[in-house]
Amino acid sequence: MSTETPAPHDGESPVTRRRDRTIGLLIVAVAFAGALCISWWAKVQSRPETSAPPGPPTTEGIVGFPERVDAVKTLPAARKQTKRNLLRGMVMEGVKSDGTVDLSEGPGRVRYSFQSSPGHGPQPAREPGTLPRKHYCGKQNVHLRREGLVADPDVAEYPCSPVHTEHLQDPRCGAREVWQKAIEKGAPRDRMARIEFYRARGGPAWRFELPGTEHRFSLYGDCSQELDPNDAFGSVP
């Protein structure tokens, strides 16, 4: 019986070599395509969200339109007019003693102020792939007036406050309760007031002012009691 072992193959067959080469080229192509996709995705992600032009005026969601508008209950509709998600305050002009605003005539109007957290929301345009030089909070006002709700152009370059400021939660009371406090303090019912909802030094607050009179004070955000003048410092941006 022969004890010789068969000689090993001196190489792979041409078919095997072509198959391995094809597989290798496919792996390289897939890796290259994946790298291009990741690069494109990173470039898109690095682009800041941009401001959108304001939409047309709308009356949708306005509670009591047009003669007995409740500005607080209309706040959800105002939010829909902006990409900014943080409420910074409300300014109401021509507020009647029942807490409503007549938009059909006279001085009745409302301004809602919105911003974003630092670096969030629409940001100023910059070169793709570059980092922002600073973070902006932006700002957009939404107005409630005769034609309905209408937003100002968004201001992407509006800076953040140098001091961290908590955003405002939705009001826990409204202009009617603020007016009731004013009546208890002797304010005449037949006048129209200016009322603000804002973040004061002492927290969320309401400010009541009856133009041409000495009736001016601030309340805690739940309308429970009057704020000390030092704690009432603040304004709507």
NORTADA-V389008 format. One line per field, one symbol per residue. ss: DSSP state (~ for helix, > for strand, _ for the rest). phi: phi as a letter, one per 20 degrees, with the letter a starting at -180 (. if undefined). psi: psi as a letter, one per 40 degrees, with the letter a starting at -180 (. if undefined). A space follows every 10 residues. Layout:
ss = ???
phi = ???
psi = ???
This chain:
ss = __________ ___~~~~~~~ ~~~~~~~~~~ ~~~~~~~~~~ ~~~~~~____ _______>__ ________>_ ____~~~~~_ _____>>>>> >>>>>_____ >_______>> >>>>>_____ __________ _____>__>> >>>>>__>>> >___>___>_ _______>__ ____~~~~~~ ~~~~______ __>>>>>>>> __>>>>>>>_ _____>>>>> _____>____ _______
phi = .fdfeffffe rffgffffff ffffffffff ffffffffff fffffffffd fdffefgbdf neenfdecfe fffeggffgf ebefddfdqc cddmeffend ceefamefac cddcccfgnd mgcgfbfgnd effbeddmab edddbgeoeb efgfdfefff ffdgcffefg gebbffffff ffffenfffe ddddcddbee geogbdddbd gncefbacdf femfbfefgf fefqbef
psi = hhehiihihe iiiddddddd dddddddddd dddddddddd dddddehihi iiiiiiiieh ehheheeghh ddeeddddde eiehehheih hhifhieeei hhediaehii hhhiaiihei ahiiiihhei iidihieiih ihihadeahh iiihgdehii hdhhhiihii ieaadddddd ddddeehhee ihihhihihi deahihhhhh heiehhiiii deediiiidd eehiih.
